[in-house]
């Protein structure tokens, strides 16, 4: 028989079939099919890491306003006690920015923030600095997105190495305290580093309401445990539960530009000119939500108490961070007073997050 598909010669059909087979197993799709066809190695749940940035049992949270991201990051870290508290000398440090796609900030973390943090770590004696993430499946490969977002250029210029998570292996860990997810595949990179720093953005999200510290760390998991595949009705609770798999040592939140509508792929953005730094992921989300409260008109942000957001509520139930405003200390610094608006944002944060009475 010479024809197999509407006039297609058998040889062409076989060549096409072979090409399709090769494409299926290309590097681009490896991150998707591997965990379904090859079981990741079993591993122990990583031990919870203590918050090194606390004063009198309260989580320190720095909010710095300015024009220069590097200066802002340095100032914010100093406000909560300094990089010395992280003890990075001779250590391997993983930076986890938001690289959901190759779009620019605030869809992804600002490359200037990635560069600043890398420089500080290298100067402080870190042996290696890794920059890793795994982009959304439809936006793979991550390495290309690192290039398009300029994170590759800035990170390598400062001395960091790129580790797209789909390039490596996966570890299967049990999550005994999970209600909606009991097992998760995490990147093996988490087991190869000494310190982990979360570098999220602040943005609204069409499915998870918002994306800050808790949501950003979903990027260390494989697609098989992503919230939209686990339980669409409990997206936000799943986000919180996935954070049981790993505790970052520090959260440096990129609020230089903030997405206040849309998200996560695109949306309305404003220049907030902020950096938020803390060792507590729930506190990071709460203060970031205070920023969104100030700028966003979306009802799911504007009309919902920051402490009642579902990601936050489930995280508090799981003891992932602060449980009340009395467990937080807000530290602030304005490096660019000529840019109006910082005092107003701080008032919103203090009113909505710390329950303070402000004029």
C-alpha positions in Angstrom: 0.0 0.0 0.0 1.6 3.2 -1.1 -0.7 5.8 0.5 -1.3 5.8 4.2 -2.8 9.2 5.0 -4.7 11.1 2.4 -2.1 10.8 -0.3 0.9 10.9 2.0 3.6 8.4 0.8 4.5 5.8 3.4 8.1 6.9 3.6 7.1 10.5 4.3 4.6 9.2 6.9 7.3 7.2 8.7 9.8 10.1 8.6 7.2 12.4 10.0 6.3 9.9 12.7 10.0 9.6 13.6 10.4 13.3 13.8 7.4 13.6 16.0 8.9 11.0 18.3 12.1 12.8 18.5 10.4 16.1 19.2 8.4 14.5 22.0 11.7 13.6 23.8 13.5 16.8 23.1 15.0 18.9 25.9 12.1 21.3 25.6 9.6 18.7 26.8 11.8 16.7 29.1 10.6 18.6 32.2 7.0 17.5 31.4 7.2 13.9 30.5 10.1 12.7 32.7 8.2 12.5 36.1 5.3 10.7 34.3 7.5 8.1 32.7 10.4 7.9 35.2 9.7 8.0 39.0 11.8 10.6 40.8 14.0 9.3 43.6 12.4 9.2 47.0 13.8 11.6 49.5 13.2 12.9 53.0 11.3 16.1 53.6 13.9 18.9 54.0 14.1 20.1 57.7 12.4 23.4 58.5 14.8 26.3 58.6 14.6 28.9 61.5 14.0 32.5 60.8 17.4 34.1 61.4 15.9 37.6 61.1 13.9 38.1 64.3 14.1 40.6 67.2 12.5 39.8 70.5 10.6 36.9 68.8 9.1 39.2 66.2 9.8 38.8 62.5 11.7 41.8 61.1 10.3 43.1 57.9 12.1 45.9 56.0 10.4 48.1 53.4 12.7 50.3 51.5 11.7 52.9 48.9 14.1 54.2 46.2 15.4 54.4 42.7 18.5 52.1 42.8 17.6 48.4 43.3 21.1 47.4 44.6 21.2 50.2 47.2 17.6 49.3 48.2 18.4 45.6 48.7 21.5 46.4 50.7 19.7 48.8 52.9 16.8 46.5 53.5 19.1 43.6 54.4 21.0 45.8 56.8 17.7 47.0 58.4 16.8 43.4 59.5 20.2 42.6 60.8 22.6 42.3 57.9 23.8 39.6 55.5 26.1 38.2 58.3 23.0 36.6 59.9 22.7 34.4 56.9 26.2 33.0 57.3 26.9 32.5 53.6 30.7 32.3 53.8 31.8 29.3 51.8 28.2 28.3 51.2 26.2 27.4 48.0 23.2 29.7 47.7 20.1 29.2 45.5 18.2 32.3 44.3 14.7 31.5 43.3 13.3 34.4 41.2 9.9 34.4 39.4 10.7 33.4 35.8 7.2 32.3 34.8 8.0 33.4 31.2 10.4 35.6 29.3 8.5 38.8 29.9 9.9 41.7 31.8 9.2 42.9 35.3 6.7 42.7 37.0 5.7 39.4 35.2 9.2 38.2 36.2 11.7 39.3 38.8 13.7 42.4 37.9 17.2 41.3 36.6 18.6 44.3 38.5 17.3 42.7 41.8 18.8 39.3 40.8 22.1 41.0 40.0 22.1 43.0 43.3 21.5 39.9 45.5 24.1 37.9 43.6 26.7 40.7 44.1 26.0 40.9 47.8 26.4 37.2 48.2 29.6 36.9 46.3 31.0 39.9 48.2 30.0 38.1 51.4 32.0 35.0 50.5 29.4 32.7 49.1 31.2 29.8 47.3 28.6 29.6 44.5 25.4 31.4 43.7 22.8 29.5 41.6 19.8 31.1 40.0 17.0 28.6 39.4 13.4 28.3 38.4 11.1 26.3 36.1 8.9 28.4 33.8 5.2 27.5 33.1 4.9 24.5 30.9 3.6 26.4 27.9 6.5 28.9 28.2 9.4 26.4 28.4 12.4 26.3 28.2 13.3 28.2 31.3 16.8 29.0 30.0 15.4 30.9 27.0 13.1 32.9 29.4 16.2 33.7 31.5 17.7 35.2 28.4 14.6 37.1 27.3 14.0 38.6 30.7 17.7 39.6 30.9 18.1 37.6 34.1 20.8 35.5 32.5 22.9 38.5 31.5 22.6 40.2 34.9 23.1 37.0 37.0 26.1 35.8 35.0 27.7 39.2 35.0 27.5 39.2 38.8 29.0 35.7 39.1 25.9 33.4 39.4 25.3 30.1 37.6 21.9 29.3 35.9 20.1 26.1 36.9 16.8 25.7 35.0 15.1 23.0 37.1 13.9 21.0 34.1 17.6 20.3 33.3 18.0 18.3 36.5 16.3 15.5 38.5 13.4 15.4 40.9 12.9 14.2 44.4 9.6 12.7 45.6 8.8 13.7 49.2 5.8 13.0 51.4 3.9 15.9 53.0 2.1 14.4 56.0 0.4 17.6 57.0 -1.0 18.3 53.6 -4.8 18.2 53.3 -5.0 18.6 49.5 -1.6 17.4 48.5 0.2 14.5 50.2 3.3 14.0 47.9 5.3 16.5 45.9 8.1 16.3 43.4 10.7 19.0 44.1 13.9 19.9 42.2 16.9 18.1 43.4 18.7 21.5 43.5 17.1 22.1 46.9 19.2 19.2 48.3 22.4 20.5 46.8 22.6 24.0 48.4 23.2 25.4 51.8 21.0 28.5 51.7 17.8 29.4 49.7 16.7 32.9 49.0 13.2 33.6 47.5 13.0 36.5 45.0 9.3 36.9 44.2 7.5 39.8 42.6 4.2 41.4 43.8 1.4 40.7 41.4 -2.3 39.8 41.1 -3.1 36.3 39.8 -6.2 35.2 37.9 -6.3 31.8 39.7 -4.5 32.3 43.0 -5.7 35.9 43.7 -2.1 37.1 44.2 1.5 35.9 43.7 4.2 36.9 46.2 6.5 34.7 48.4 4.3 31.6 49.0 3.2 31.4 45.3 6.6 32.0 43.9 8.0 28.9 45.7 5.6 26.7 43.8 8.2 27.0 41.1 10.5 24.4 42.8 7.8 21.7 42.3 7.0 19.8 39.1 3.9 20.3 37.0 2.4 17.1 38.4 1.8 18.8 41.7 0.9 22.3 40.4 -2.3 23.6 42.0 -4.3 23.5 38.8 -3.7 19.7 38.5 -4.1 19.0 42.2 -7.3 20.8 43.2 -8.7 23.7 41.2 -11.2 24.4 43.9 -8.5 24.9 46.5 -5.8 26.6 44.4 -4.7 28.9 47.2 -4.7 26.3 49.9 -2.6 24.0 47.7 -0.1 26.9 47.2 0.4 27.1 51.0 0.7 23.3 51.4 3.4 23.0 48.7 5.5 25.3 50.9 5.7 22.5 53.4 8.3 20.9 51.1 10.9 23.6 51.8 11.6 26.7 53.9 13.7 29.5 52.3 16.1 31.3 54.5 15.3 34.8 53.2 12.7 36.5 51.1 13.7 39.6 49.0 10.5 40.8 47.4 10.8 42.8 44.2 8.3 45.6 44.5 10.1 47.9 42.1 7.1 47.4 39.7 3.9 45.9 40.9 1.1 44.2 38.8 -2.2 45.5 40.2 -4.6 43.9 37.6 -4.4 40.8 35.6 -1.6 38.3 36.1 0.4 36.2 36.1 1.2 36.6 32.4 0.3 40.3 31.8 -1.6 43.1 33.4 -1.7 46.6 34.6 1.5 47.6 36.4 2.6 50.6 38.5 6.0 51.8 39.6 6.0 51.3 43.4 9.8 51.5 43.8 9.9 49.2 46.8 12.0 46.3 48.1 10.7 44.2 51.0 13.0 41.9 52.9 12.2 39.4 55.7 13.0 35.9 56.9 9.3 35.1 57.2 7.2 34.1 54.1 3.8 34.8 55.6 5.0 38.3 56.7 6.4 38.8 53.2 3.0 38.0 51.7 1.1 40.2 54.2 3.2 43.3 53.6 3.1 42.6 49.8 -0.7 42.4 50.1 -0.7 45.7 51.9 1.1 47.2 48.8 -1.5 45.6 46.5 -4.3 47.0 48.8 -2.9 50.4 48.2 -2.7 50.2 44.4 -5.2 47.7 43.2 -8.9 48.2 42.6 -9.7 44.5 42.2 -12.4 43.4 44.6 -10.6 40.2 45.5 -7.8 42.4 46.8 -9.6 45.6 47.9 -12.5 43.9 49.7 -10.7 41.1 51.4 -8.8 41.5 54.6 -5.1 40.6 54.1 -5.3 38.2 57.0 -8.3 36.5 55.4 -6.7 35.7 52.1 -6.8 32.0 51.6 -3.1 31.5 51.0 -2.4 33.3 54.2 -5.0 31.5 56.2 -3.8 28.1 55.2 -0.2 29.1 55.7 -1.0 30.2 59.3 -2.8 27.0 60.0 0.3 25.1 58.9 2.6 27.4 61.0 4.6 28.5 58.0 5.2 32.0 59.5 3.7 34.7 61.6 0.2 34.2 63.0 -0.6 37.8 64.1 0.4 41.4 63.7 2.1 41.3 67.2 4.6 38.9 65.7 5.9 41.4 63.2 8.2 44.4 63.3 8.1 46.8 60.4 11.3 48.7 59.6 11.3 51.4 56.9 13.7 53.6 54.9 13.1 56.2 52.2 16.1 56.5 49.9 14.2 58.7 47.4 12.0 61.1 49.2 11.7 63.2 46.0 9.4 60.4 44.7 6.0 60.9 46.2 3.8 58.2 47.6 5.9 56.1 50.0 4.4 57.5 53.2 0.9 56.8 51.8 1.8 53.2 51.0 3.3 52.7 54.5 0.1 54.0 56.1 -1.9 51.4 54.1 0.5 48.6 55.2 0.3 49.7 58.8 -3.4 50.0 58.8 -4.2 46.8 56.9 -1.4 44.5 58.1 -0.4 45.8 61.6 -3.9 47.0 62.5 -2.6 50.4 63.5 -4.7 53.5 63.6 -3.2 55.9 61.1 -4.3 59.3 60.1 
